[in-house]
Amino acid sequence: LDRLYHSFYMSIKWGMRQTVQENENIEDRLLILLRQKGTHSARSLSLELGISERQVQRFLKQLKSAGTIERIGANRNGKWIVHG
């Protein structure tokens, strides 16, 4: 039973580590896209990154909270500014 629990724990731990690395990769790619063209929409970013529009919105929210990006202007006519 201990071996089974350890195996299960390690698979979860490994899965979480892999997800964090994947998220960092997506975040880096997202920042590159926003630097290249600040007028990207969440939909166009989702198509570029191969993830859902909702996932893009979550990444954008996290980056805004961290002060890494900023939205200037209205939703339709605004643009993203990447700091740093």
N, C-alpha and C positions, 0 to 999 in steps of 0.2 A: 504494500500500500504506500509506503514511504517513497519507493522508487517511482510509482505511478504519479504521486503528487509532485515529486521533483520534476519529472518529465513534463507534466502539465504546466507547472510554474515556469519552467525554462522556455516552453513554447510560447507562453503568453509574454514573458519578458522579452524574448527575441522578436516577437511580432510587434511589440510596442517600440522597440529600438528601431526596427526597420521602418515603421510608420513615421517616427520622428525624423529619420534621415530622408525619407521620401518627402515629407512636409517641407523640410529645409530646402530641398532641391526645387520643389514647386515654388516656394517663396522666392528663391533666387531667380528663377526663370520669370516669375511674375514681375519682379523689380526690373529686370532687364527689359521686358516688354513695355513697362510703364515709362522707363527712361527713353526708349526709342520713340514711343508715341503715347503721349499723356492723355490723348482723347479716347483711348480704348474704353469700351463698355464692358460690363461684367460678362455679357454674352460673348463678345468677341474674344475676351480673355479665356473664357471657358473652352471655346473652340480651339484656340491656340495651344492651350495647356492640356487638353484632353480630359478635363474634369468637369463636374457639373457647375452650373451657374451659381447655385447655392454655396458650393465649396469656395468658389472665387469670392463671393460676398463675405464669407467667414474669414478668408485670408486678408481681404482688404480691411475688414473691421479690426483684425488683430494688428495689422501694420499701422492703421490710423491710431489705435490706442497706444502703440509704442512710439508714436511720433515719427515713424519712418517715412510715411507718405501723408499727403494732405490733398484734399479736394478743393479746388478753386472754381467758383462759378456754379451754375445750375446743374441739375442732373443731366440734362440733355446737351447742354452747350459748354459744360465745364471741362476741366482737365485735371489730371493727377500730377502732383509735384512730388518727386522723390528727394528726400533730404539725405545727404551723406554719400 
